[in-house]
């Protein structure tokens, strides 16, 4: 067996692995039950909650990540390397631990005051958004930094020499040039927020019709031995996931790189 | 006028040391030097992208050392041109006006006049990805001049072009400079380009400006051995000053086994006394092989010797000559037509003259 065949065999192994897992869902497919589970109030609430929280968390993440990624990509400043390393923090710490840390923060005097003065985070909608934001902000910054690193600084320098302020150069040159990378980053951040489970359940709990996002709903149904119901919810997540991945490919590969 | 006074820039281990230069409009000052000599660091400092450690940059008398790039009024044309790929040719050219929110008036029409001058009107609505290399250079030039900037910085913008197009753009840049009264600061490693486009030339090597002057002066009389070597002049010899007259210096050159007369006009600015050790040099095209039938001028530095090798080099020939009782070779470049008239070959005995006004000398 040569290297080519061997490596292709491994590529197909990946396909069988994930394809097999998705395929096994259909073993429990019961037509009427599927529609009933899909259109139940509880499922529709979970879908709406997941879409809403993931979207809000992504907007906040990206709003924070764009300027910080730009700083990390373009400037040298004290603490830069430390911040850069810290971006991977949510990835190396278990999501449950991350959620626990958020809970612990809200038990400190500062956290308590913050909750009293602003909004309720623990066991609430805002808590879900916060948990998703905390888990995605680092990744979003890392992805956006990669997109900005690929945009040559030279363009901004020329724009500045032609009279553009740093803000004008950023909005008229850098941002449009990094557009495709930014779109891909936004979509992947959103996907990560949508699938977030560990931190969300730790901070917001798993209250049906209140804080039950799609991944939590899957977990809850499985805990109740409702395999058919779980399969339905998983299929919904898988469909959204594939739509996202194909959308990203379509948007990022459509035109050759500038 | 753009003046740079005593500029010191440090970038990592590299230091640009005490640079003093100026360029007046219309004019072109070329910073010539090998790759890695600090040219780009220097340009980035003038542009305002790097802060100098010391020194001053003045534009029309105003100190701009601390100003950000957008408030300097110096347009920049980098090596890769950096045409904005997401904008059309028109949007690229008008970029400097758009960011200043100029949508009509004299400045706006000036941009269109420029487009006519550069002959790029027909590609205004095209993407910059779909135009030829020469058109890209023209668009980049138009974009740099359109905001009304009189001061232009060119960072080897023609280095990627083929010979024909490069020469066409040399003429175009000269033309634009004259027509719009531009002051151009350009860096290049291409000696031919530097002497064609530059009015004044500075030679920079390892972060140090070795020589600044009018181009004829820099061409004819390199002031340091490094500059002479950068120009590819191999005819460098050690000598000792014997005596000094009002117009000339008489020096003994043991390497050529000969006493040579040097014109003081081509000598170093520092005083020379009998006994001073100097290095003398001559460009290959200034060493002349005398035709046997011509009467020899009395005062020239005549060397008798033998031709050791001959190389054909396109429009000219390189002849290697060894003076009698020496082991040093003098490289002589002869235009094709002169070479055929001389009718010489390897092994021939000939006389060579080194004209005193063409010998440059520098202190050792």
HADDOCK unambig.tbl for C-alpha pairs under 7 A between the chains (distance, minus, plus):
assign (segid A and resid 154 and name CA) (segid B and resid 82 and name CA) 6.59 0.50 0.50
assign (segid A and resid 155 and name CA) (segid B and resid 82 and name CA) 5.58 0.50 0.50
assign (segid A and resid 155 and name CA) (segid B and resid 84 and name CA) 6.76 0.50 0.50
assign (segid A and resid 158 and name CA) (segid B and resid 76 and name CA) 5.87 0.50 0.50
assign (segid A and resid 160 and name CA) (segid B and resid 69 and name CA) 5.66 0.50 0.50
assign (segid A and resid 160 and name CA) (segid B and resid 70 and name CA) 4.85 0.50 0.50
assign (segid A and resid 161 and name CA) (segid B and resid 69 and name CA) 5.27 0.50 0.50
assign (segid A and resid 161 and name CA) (segid B and resid 70 and name CA) 5.15 0.50 0.50
assign (segid A and resid 161 and name CA) (segid B and resid 74 and name CA) 6.10 0.50 0.50
assign (segid A and resid 161 and name CA) (segid B and resid 75 and name CA) 5.08 0.50 0.50
assign (segid A and resid 161 and name CA) (segid B and resid 76 and name CA) 5.89 0.50 0.50
assign (segid A and resid 162 and name CA) (segid B and resid 70 and name CA) 6.44 0.50 0.50
assign (segid A and resid 162 and name CA) (segid B and resid 75 and name CA) 5.77 0.50 0.50
assign (segid A and resid 162 and name CA) (segid B and resid 96 and name CA) 4.81 0.50 0.50
assign (segid A and resid 162 and name CA) (segid B and resid 144 and name CA) 6.90 0.50 0.50
assign (segid A and resid 163 and name CA) (segid B and resid 70 and name CA) 4.14 0.50 0.50
assign (segid A and resid 163 and name CA) (segid B and resid 71 and name CA) 6.64 0.50 0.50
assign (segid A and resid 163 and name CA) (segid B and resid 96 and name CA) 5.85 0.50 0.50
assign (segid A and resid 163 and name CA) (segid B and resid 99 and name CA) 6.71 0.50 0.50
assign (segid A and resid 164 and name CA) (segid B and resid 70 and name CA) 5.74 0.50 0.50
assign (segid A and resid 164 and name CA) (segid B and resid 99 and name CA) 5.62 0.50 0.50
assign (segid A and resid 165 and name CA) (segid B and resid 70 and name CA) 6.16 0.50 0.50
assign (segid A and resid 177 and name CA) (segid B and resid 86 and name CA) 6.70 0.50 0.50
assign (segid A and resid 258 and name CA) (segid B and resid 85 and name CA) 6.32 0.50 0.50
